[in-house]
Each structure stands twice: as C-alpha cells, then as structure tokens.
Amino acid sequence: MGKAIFYHAGCPVCVSAEQDILHLIPGNQVEVIHLGTDKSKITDAANAGVKSVPALVMPNGNVLHINFGASIADLQ
C-alpha cells in the first residue's frame, strides 16, 4: 500500500492539522508537502483532487479536506 500525502500551506490551521495527522498516522506512511515552499507540487495536488488545504490524499485516492485554509487556486 502506498503512502498518504498531506498537503498544506503553512498556516496555523495547516500546521495544527499536520501535527494531528502525524499523531494518527506513522510518519513512514504519510508524506507531508508544504505547498507554500514547494510550489512545484501544486499541480500534483490539484490533479489528485485537492480543492483546498489542509488536505490528506489517501493511498486509495480519496481526498479528505480537513478544513478550509486556502484554496488551490489561491496558491497557484
């Protein structure tokens, strides 16, 4: 089974959600991508179905939008 991917933009909501995710999912099973510092991954996030961050893309492709911190369009 592949890794989950947690996308965020570094806002306080995102950082808090990241800490919660890392308490729930072992670090070797989730990749954390900060779209504020790695803008090259924004297209990957959008293609995976992420509409806003923070969001968790599960290995099966389901996207869990955790809260509305920023839309993908605002990050582009």
Secondary structure as the mmCIF struct_conf table of DSSP 4:
data_model
#
loop_
_struct_conf.conf_type_id
_struct_conf.id
_struct_conf.beg_label_comp_id
_struct_conf.beg_label_asym_id
_struct_conf.beg_label_seq_id
_struct_conf.end_label_comp_id
_struct_conf.end_label_asym_id
_struct_conf.end_label_seq_id
STRN STRN1 ALA A 4 HIS A 8
BEND BEND1 GLY A 10 GLY A 10
HELX_RH_AL_P HELX_RH_AL_P1 PRO A 12 LEU A 24
BEND BEND2 ILE A 25 ILE A 25
HELX_RH_3T_P HELX_RH_3T_P1 GLY A 27 GLN A 29
STRN STRN2 VAL A 30 HIS A 34
TURN_TY1_P TURN_TY1_P1 LEU A 35 THR A 37
HELX_RH_3T_P HELX_RH_3T_P2 LYS A 39 LYS A 41
HELX_RH_AL_P HELX_RH_AL_P2 ILE A 42 ASN A 47
TURN_TY1_P TURN_TY1_P2 ALA A 48 GLY A 49
STRN STRN3 SER A 52 VAL A 57
TURN_TY1_P TURN_TY1_P3 PRO A 59 ASN A 60
BEND BEND3 GLY A 61 GLY A 61
STRN STRN4 VAL A 63 SER A 71
HELX_RH_AL_P HELX_RH_AL_P3 ILE A 72 LEU A 75
#
